[in-house]
């Protein structure tokens, strides 16, 4: 389950529906006081309980899906999207990495989910991070 307060429009999450796990995009997080989140799955938009959601672990596949380019550098592996950078000094270790955008530099020392990464990205760049 995901905390409703951590979700923002455009965040990606898994929707667990009828035994399937589908990638969904958050479109709204308020439903007249109900603790529900509105998700877009394909072309269908509907309200769901946070219990129906699972976070997506941040990994290389997800960064590439979000439009980042991979580059092997002497320091490790760097992922780039415009001026935004992510550096893994230990390739494949997404629980310890650096990310920066211009003068804003952040050190991450814990596993991160895609929706959390998207929230950092928008805080730093003021631009939504959506799949490429």
N, C-alpha and C positions, 0 to 999 in steps of 0.2 A: 504494500500500500504506500502511496505517496501523500505527503502532507499537502493539502489543498493550498495552503499559503505559499508553498514553494513554486507553484505553477503560474506561468504567465502565458498570454496568447502567443502563439507560434511555437511553443515548446512541443517537443516530440516525446511520446510515451508509448508503452505497449498497452493495448486494450485487451483484456482477457474476456472473450465472449464465446460462449458455447464450446469451450474446450480449445478455441483457437487463440493465438496471440498475434494481434494485428498492430502495425504501426499506425498511430493516430496523432493528429495535430490538435493542440488545445486552441479553441477559438474564443472561449469565455469561461470565467470561473465563478460566476454569480448567477444564481437562479432563484430570485425572489426569496432569499434567506435559506433556501435548501442547500445542503452541503453537497453540491454536485458540480461537475465540470462538463462543459460542452466540448465535444470532440468531433473532428472531421476525419472520417475513415473513407477513403476513396472520394466519392462525391456525396456521401450521406453524413449529415450533421445531426447529433443527438446528445442528450444529457446523460451522464453516467455518474455513479458513486465512486469516490476515491478508492474504495475497496476493489473496484474492477480494473484498476490501473497498476502497472508495474513499471518501474524506471528502466531505462535502457542504459546499460553500462557503456561508458565512454571507452572506445578503443580505436584502432587505426581504421577499421571498416567504417565506423560512424563518422570519423573526421573526413574521410574521403567522400562519403555520402553527402557531407555538408559542404563539399567543394574545396577542401584543402588539398594542397599538393605536397607530396612527400619528397624530402631531400635528405640524403645521408651526408652528414657533416662530421668533421673530426670530433666534435663534442658529443655526438650521438645521432639522433634522428630529429629533423626539424620539419614541421608542418606549417605551410604558409597559405594565407588567403589575404591578398592585398598586403597591407602593412602589418597585419596581425600575425603573430608567430607563436608556435608551441614548440618547446624543446624537451625531448626526452633524453636525458643523459644515459639512461639505461633503456635501450630499445625494447618496446613492448611493455614497459612498466608505467601504466597510466595511473598509478597511485602516487607518483612522485615526479612532478614535471614543472616547468616554468612556462608562463604565457605572458606575452606583452603586446601592447599596442602603443606606439609612440613612447611617451614617458611613463605610462602606467604599466608596471611590471608586477606580476603576482607569482608567488611560489605556492604550489599545491603539494601537500604532503598527505593526501588521503585519496581513496578511490572517489571518482566523480561520475555522476550520471549525465547523460546528454542534456537533459533539461537544465541542470545546474550550469553546465558549460555554456549553454545558450544564454542563460541569464548573466553570466560573467561577460560574455561577448557583447551583449547589448549594453551593459553598464559601461563597458570600456569604449565601445565604438559608437553607441547611440543608433546602431543599425541592427535589425533582426537578422538572425542566422537561421536560414532555411535550407533544406536540401537543394543541392545543385540540379 
